Amino acid sequence: MSRRTRSRALIGVGLAVILWGVLGFTSASLGGPPEDLHFANRRSYTEVKRAAHTAFLPFLLRAGAGLGLLLLGAMLAGDTEDEPRS
């Protein structure tokens, strides 16, 4: 596998991990998938705030890992520009 292919794979995986973190945080803040969207079934501000605070650390870890993979892939892609093409 070439360095260019590895760098593209790392960038793709990094973006996917960041998206996983964002969607997980959003889902936790919303209280899971929306099933019955009625005003009577709404959550209070305190419930949403607690859910968001609880979900923040996993979001931060996932987003940080995704950003690290993304930067590693970008660094590998930057190193391949100096190599002659075959």
MODELLER restraints for C-alpha pairs under 7 A, 6 or more apart:
rsr = mdl.restraints
at = mdl.atoms
rsr.add(forms.Gaussian(group=physical.xy_distance, feature=features.Distance(at['CA:3:A'], at['CA:76:A']), mean=6.72, stdev=0.5))
rsr.add(forms.Gaussian(group=physical.xy_distance, feature=features.Distance(at['CA:3:A'], at['CA:80:A']), mean=6.79, stdev=0.5))
rsr.add(forms.Gaussian(group=physical.xy_distance, feature=features.Distance(at['CA:4:A'], at['CA:77:A']), mean=5.88, stdev=0.5))
rsr.add(forms.Gaussian(group=physical.xy_distance, feature=features.Distance(at['CA:4:A'], at['CA:80:A']), mean=6.49, stdev=0.5))
rsr.add(forms.Gaussian(group=physical.xy_distance, feature=features.Distance(at['CA:7:A'], at['CA:73:A']), mean=4.15, stdev=0.5))
rsr.add(forms.Gaussian(group=physical.xy_distance, feature=features.Distance(at['CA:7:A'], at['CA:74:A']), mean=6.48, stdev=0.5))
rsr.add(forms.Gaussian(group=physical.xy_distance, feature=features.Distance(at['CA:7:A'], at['CA:76:A']), mean=5.40, stdev=0.5))
rsr.add(forms.Gaussian(group=physical.xy_distance, feature=features.Distance(at['CA:7:A'], at['CA:77:A']), mean=5.40, stdev=0.5))
rsr.add(forms.Gaussian(group=physical.xy_distance, feature=features.Distance(at['CA:8:A'], at['CA:73:A']), mean=6.44, stdev=0.5))
rsr.add(forms.Gaussian(group=physical.xy_distance, feature=features.Distance(at['CA:10:A'], at['CA:69:A']), mean=5.74, stdev=0.5))
rsr.add(forms.Gaussian(group=physical.xy_distance, feature=features.Distance(at['CA:10:A'], at['CA:70:A']), mean=6.14, stdev=0.5))
rsr.add(forms.Gaussian(group=physical.xy_distance, feature=features.Distance(at['CA:10:A'], at['CA:73:A']), mean=4.85, stdev=0.5))
rsr.add(forms.Gaussian(group=physical.xy_distance, feature=features.Distance(at['CA:11:A'], at['CA:69:A']), mean=6.46, stdev=0.5))
rsr.add(forms.Gaussian(group=physical.xy_distance, feature=features.Distance(at['CA:11:A'], at['CA:70:A']), mean=4.52, stdev=0.5))
rsr.add(forms.Gaussian(group=physical.xy_distance, feature=features.Distance(at['CA:11:A'], at['CA:73:A']), mean=5.04, stdev=0.5))
rsr.add(forms.Gaussian(group=physical.xy_distance, feature=features.Distance(at['CA:11:A'], at['CA:74:A']), mean=6.82, stdev=0.5))
rsr.add(forms.Gaussian(group=physical.xy_distance, feature=features.Distance(at['CA:14:A'], at['CA:66:A']), mean=4.06, stdev=0.5))
rsr.add(forms.Gaussian(group=physical.xy_distance, feature=features.Distance(at['CA:14:A'], at['CA:67:A']), mean=6.07, stdev=0.5))
rsr.add(forms.Gaussian(group=physical.xy_distance, feature=features.Distance(at['CA:14:A'], at['CA:69:A']), mean=4.79, stdev=0.5))
rsr.add(forms.Gaussian(group=physical.xy_distance, feature=features.Distance(at['CA:14:A'], at['CA:70:A']), mean=4.62, stdev=0.5))
rsr.add(forms.Gaussian(group=physical.xy_distance, feature=features.Distance(at['CA:15:A'], at['CA:66:A']), mean=6.21, stdev=0.5))
rsr.add(forms.Gaussian(group=physical.xy_distance, feature=features.Distance(at['CA:15:A'], at['CA:70:A']), mean=6.72, stdev=0.5))
rsr.add(forms.Gaussian(group=physical.xy_distance, feature=features.Distance(at['CA:17:A'], at['CA:62:A']), mean=6.23, stdev=0.5))
rsr.add(forms.Gaussian(group=physical.xy_distance, feature=features.Distance(at['CA:17:A'], at['CA:63:A']), mean=6.73, stdev=0.5))
rsr.add(forms.Gaussian(group=physical.xy_distance, feature=features.Distance(at['CA:17:A'], at['CA:66:A']), mean=4.86, stdev=0.5))
rsr.add(forms.Gaussian(group=physical.xy_distance, feature=features.Distance(at['CA:18:A'], at['CA:62:A']), mean=6.26, stdev=0.5))
rsr.add(forms.Gaussian(group=physical.xy_distance, feature=features.Distance(at['CA:18:A'], at['CA:63:A']), mean=4.69, stdev=0.5))
rsr.add(forms.Gaussian(group=physical.xy_distance, feature=features.Distance(at['CA:18:A'], at['CA:66:A']), mean=4.94, stdev=0.5))
rsr.add(forms.Gaussian(group=physical.xy_distance, feature=features.Distance(at['CA:18:A'], at['CA:67:A']), mean=6.98, stdev=0.5))
rsr.add(forms.Gaussian(group=physical.xy_distance, feature=features.Distance(at['CA:21:A'], at['CA:59:A']), mean=4.82, stdev=0.5))
rsr.add(forms.Gaussian(group=physical.xy_distance, feature=features.Distance(at['CA:21:A'], at['CA:62:A']), mean=5.12, stdev=0.5))
rsr.add(forms.Gaussian(group=physical.xy_distance, feature=features.Distance(at['CA:21:A'], at['CA:63:A']), mean=5.66, stdev=0.5))
rsr.add(forms.Gaussian(group=physical.xy_distance, feature=features.Distance(at['CA:22:A'], at['CA:59:A']), mean=6.62, stdev=0.5))
rsr.add(forms.Gaussian(group=physical.xy_distance, feature=features.Distance(at['CA:25:A'], at['CA:55:A']), mean=5.72, stdev=0.5))
rsr.add(forms.Gaussian(group=physical.xy_distance, feature=features.Distance(at['CA:25:A'], at['CA:56:A']), mean=6.79, stdev=0.5))
rsr.add(forms.Gaussian(group=physical.xy_distance, feature=features.Distance(at['CA:25:A'], at['CA:59:A']), mean=5.87, stdev=0.5))
rsr.add(forms.Gaussian(group=physical.xy_distance, feature=features.Distance(at['CA:27:A'], at['CA:33:A']), mean=6.61, stdev=0.5))
rsr.add(forms.Gaussian(group=physical.xy_distance, feature=features.Distance(at['CA:28:A'], at['CA:51:A']), mean=6.04, stdev=0.5))
rsr.add(forms.Gaussian(group=physical.xy_distance, feature=features.Distance(at['CA:28:A'], at['CA:52:A']), mean=6.53, stdev=0.5))
rsr.add(forms.Gaussian(group=physical.xy_distance, feature=features.Distance(at['CA:28:A'], at['CA:55:A']), mean=6.31, stdev=0.5))
rsr.add(forms.Gaussian(group=physical.xy_distance, feature=features.Distance(at['CA:29:A'], at['CA:48:A']), mean=5.73, stdev=0.5))
rsr.add(forms.Gaussian(group=physical.xy_distance, feature=features.Distance(at['CA:29:A'], at['CA:51:A']), mean=5.53, stdev=0.5))
rsr.add(forms.Gaussian(group=physical.xy_distance, feature=features.Distance(at['CA:29:A'], at['CA:52:A']), mean=4.97, stdev=0.5))
